Amino acid sequence: METDHITIQISYYLHGNPEVHIITLAPEEYFDLKYLDPDEQLEVESVALYWNTIDYVDESVKKTVNCTKLDIYDENLDFRMTLIDSYWNNQNSLIRKRIDYSHGEEIYNLMIISIARYDDPSLVEIIRSEKQDGIFRVTEHTLTRVCDDRSDESLLSHSRGIDERFLS
């Protein structure tokens, strides 16, 4: 499988340290290859091994990371996906921003805010918004209860979209 056209870089910051740390990964280290069909090629949006970029950071410093930036670039398509995650609340909460570029032009912009309550970290509120006409609009709101190791969750409330009547 040819993967030379894809580059992957993760930058991260540690609490109280202004120095940027950089990890360069081979596509085979970042993507979960078991989800590829035998004749399928890797692409920027192939399935990653981990949802959270922080899970690619060395365990010895992982607990002190407060911000990560993932940059995946496909030279053949001139397509770039950037994910920026900012963590707080012992990394139980995050803001994720995703921006896609095609030929240097921004084509997609998404922000996800996931907030675990301080008094009950198993209760997580997730707000998803997409940039449309230069404005972030809420497209999804979810309330879930997650188990301690975050391996499972139960949906408590879910709504999609926004009521356009409130925009006029």
Summary of the structure (lengths in Angstrom):
residues: 168
radius of gyration: 17.5
end to end distance: 51.5
largest distance: 51.5
contacts: 416
relative contact order: 0.11
helix: 11%
strand: 55%
